[in-house]
């Protein structure tokens, strides 16, 4: 009961404050512990209704307020949602799902710097997507972050980035119609600790429209079951494919069961392929080809491939490589259908120009442990300190007219039925074992200190 003027004034003030609080609550949803709650914008989960309009309104408002938008557990059916600079979408990992209603990407942004996506399951629902499109489509954006998301059932790529920089960490991809992650003309992207399985083109593609610096790091990912669905002769079926992209680092990845290569660098200068664990690939496991300068392929293990390491295409300008400290074993004698019919298989390591091959172990190679040169395409190759066991030919070196110099020294070669070191005409042995007493000498082969048994 109000008994004096002061009490009346206080009561009036409290009433006005209550009205003000209520009006503010109606005007803008209250933030949750993590950000703004999408359900307070009328977004509903686990319904067949299209949530696109409500979700877009919630995204736009939260972005304007520079606050994360939180999507509680549930399934939200939606068409394309537009991302802007600073958009942050947060879900509950394994419990918050956006399901595509078709017609385009689920999430798309252009010039969307500082976009952050985390804890979302993005379900493409097998809806068809246009060419050069992913379930997440981002262009011309810096400092993007996509973490702890699941991407599945995409009708094209999983994530497609063009001219972007940022990081993709800890995401899971499965049942992807083409490639899980595509970066086109990237700028120092980090792709780390993702799990990729069951894609029908490639696992990860780092591409450029012209040869140039890229600097993407592909680190500590698990990539398995990669199919060459469209066919071809090596464009598809690769766990990691770097094309025209310079200074790419591919390190610490676990790669298994690919129709073609584990890592394929095409015209990718200064590529580092280090510390990867590879098994069950059906073409060249670790590849540096065409117009590149500089490749380091070191400390990898390859168990089961048609070729362990190939550093080739001196005719296209491919040159300068270090192949060191790799363990390569259990090579298979045949490449996939679609490769050139004269392409060899059952080979541990192949190099052509300005390269050193040292400290590697090659075991169980049906054809060659190590090859230097292809016809006249051989220049300044040093093969030293390697162990080659149970290869048909231990080390083959081109002795064709015009071939350059090779050093073959201090290698251990065991169980080479056709010969420890043999001269080649392309892939055909043409000489007896050059380590045998009284064997022919070739001026371009410096041969010394090898142990043969």
CORKA-V369912 format. One record per run of one state. SS is the DSSP state (alpha for helix, beta for strand, coil for the rest). FROM is the first residue (numbers start at 0). LEN is the number of residues. If there is no record, write none. Layout:
SS:FROM:LEN
SS:FROM:LEN
//
This chain:
coil:0:4
alpha:4:23
coil:27:3
beta:30:1
coil:31:4
beta:35:2
alpha:37:4
coil:41:10
alpha:51:13
coil:64:4
beta:68:2
coil:70:3
beta:73:5
coil:78:2
beta:80:3
coil:83:4
beta:87:3
coil:90:5
beta:95:5
coil:100:6
beta:106:4
coil:110:5
beta:115:3
coil:118:2
beta:120:3
coil:123:4
beta:127:1
coil:128:5
beta:133:6
coil:139:4
beta:143:4
coil:147:2
beta:149:6
coil:155:1
beta:156:6
coil:162:3
beta:165:4
coil:169:2
beta:171:5
coil:176:2
beta:178:6
coil:184:5
beta:189:3
coil:192:2
beta:194:5
coil:199:2
beta:201:12
coil:213:3
beta:216:3
coil:219:2
beta:221:5
coil:226:11
beta:237:9
coil:246:2
beta:248:3
coil:251:2
beta:253:5
coil:258:4
beta:262:4
coil:266:4
beta:270:4
coil:274:2
beta:276:5
coil:281:2
beta:283:6
coil:289:3
beta:292:6
coil:298:2
beta:300:5
coil:305:1
beta:306:5
coil:311:2
alpha:313:3
coil:316:2
beta:318:6
coil:324:2
beta:326:5
coil:331:15
beta:346:5
coil:351:1
beta:352:6
coil:358:2
beta:360:12
coil:372:1
beta:373:1
coil:374:2
beta:376:1
coil:377:1
beta:378:6
coil:384:2
beta:386:12
coil:398:7
beta:405:4
coil:409:2
beta:411:3
coil:414:4
beta:418:7
coil:425:2
beta:427:2
coil:429:15
beta:444:4
coil:448:2
beta:450:2
coil:452:1
//
